[in-house]
Amino acid sequence: VVLRDRKVSTSYVQRRLGIGYNRAASLIERMEQEGLIGAANHAGKREILVPGENETI
């Protein structure tokens, strides 16, 4: 969902997958550990580190 839609937030994952906050936060944390998304910046935004289908490296 995150890589396809190019949006990442705990609440977005919750809504799209119909899961609770704790489960969504765990998924976000795991995606960060696996290098798919970056750490939250000062504003709480995260960068998606994996190129999308229409992006080149």
C-alpha positions, 0 to 999 in steps of 0.5 A: 500500500505504502509503496504503491500509493507513495504515502506513508503515515501510521494513520494512512496505513490504519485506514487503508488496511483497516487495522489498529494503531499499534499494528500500523505503527509496528508495520511502519517501524518494520518498513523503516528497519528494512530500509523501505522508508526513512526515519521521521524528520522534525515534522514527522514526515517520512521519505519513501526510499524505494523508487516507484514504478514510474521512477528511475534510480 
